[in-house]
Amino acid sequence: MSGPDRRALPVAIVGGLHADARRAAVARLLADVPGSVVLHHDLATATAGTVVRTVRDATGILSAGEAPLVNDCACCALREDLVPELERLADAGGTPLAVVELWDSVEPKAMAEVVTAGGFTVTGVITAVDPALVLPYLGNGDDLAEGGLAAAATDRRTVADTFARQLEYAPVLALVETPDPLDPLAGSPGADDEDRELLAQLHPTARRVPIGHGAPAGAPPAPSDVTRGASSPASSAASSELARAALAGFDVEAAAAAQHPACALLPAEADAHGVATLVWHRRRPFHPERLYAALEDLTCAAARSRGRFWLAGKGDTLLHWDAAGGALCVESAGPWLASLPDAAWELVPPVRRAAAALDWHPEHGDRCQHLVFTSPGLDCEGLERLLESCLLTDAEYAAGQAAWERLPPAFDTLLEV
């Protein structure tokens, strides 16, 4: 006898470090999709050697259990346990939507790929956000481990870079303003036009769904939220929009391509409500030593910066720039297409070839600088001057590739090559 059709069980993923906002978004989905079920793996118990799994619906917990760590990794245990739990739901039938609520620091990209590889259809990926917390989280360079948020003993991610990836991967952002626990009716006092503009510039293509106020930390959903949905016509319409977004469909491959530095959908230039985005695009390589000397100033110039860059002396390697919270990660993202033989182009995904074509130069191919900086109070003119000073001078550029190869390899230690 054949097994259940896994594709018949829609799966929506809801994540985010803003835990109160995430819980509010999940509660809204439970209220708006009758019969939906939430799977959640709590990684906070990993220090005891297990991950706690709960399955619940709008009425409460349906089942609970534990999954042992895999290779001393809580996130690995989640991966091993998630698909069998979804299989059990599919076997039982009758579930219109399975909501996978990710634990705080778990990133949706990895879990969307796990669910898809397991034969299920991801119909939506949502990151829940409190707009007032976007800048504080982007500015938090602490290691996840310092806050008890690490998913494994070897987890070296920071709060800022984890939050940035959660935010930028999801095509849907559920905007939830968490009330002050001392005054639940007051809402989130810090959210203002600057906060919302920062969010809009960081992820301009996202579908932003306001769902009102979430519950204070530790508070259960209000009975009216669970049984009747929202208490006003406006919030009811917004919550229905969230349910539609959770079932709208999701392309895992396209989402991965949109994050890859070679073809990422980076923000466009903008300036509003005190927040600016600078898009810096040049067709001349960086001088390794001058860029290395400027890294600290460039990294701290914006709340968030990312993109791809070209370093003289490393003309075959596309380098990825990824900075948040005052910390920068630079790593190889593979070759520039211009460095590949023609025969290898057939092995490159079409989206990558299309992105390269947009940047193509008769002499340098797709090699270029494409960096994007977003921040409140961004000094665009000063930042541009600093970036320009790191490029090869006219004389250095004219000396040609052979001379560039003799420049000091300032980035070798950073790139661990």
Beta strands, then each sheet from edge to edge (+ up, - down):
strand 1: 10-15
strand 2: 37-42
strand 3: 50-57
strand 4: 60-68
strand 5: 98-101
strand 6: 121-129
strand 7: 172-177
strand 8: 207-213
strand 9: 270-272
strand 10: 275-282
strand 11: 304-309
strand 12: 317-324
strand 13: 327-335
strand 14: 369-376
sheet 1: 4+ 3- 2+ 5+ 1+ 6+ 7+ 8+
sheet 2: 9+ 10- 14+ 11- 12+ 13-
end
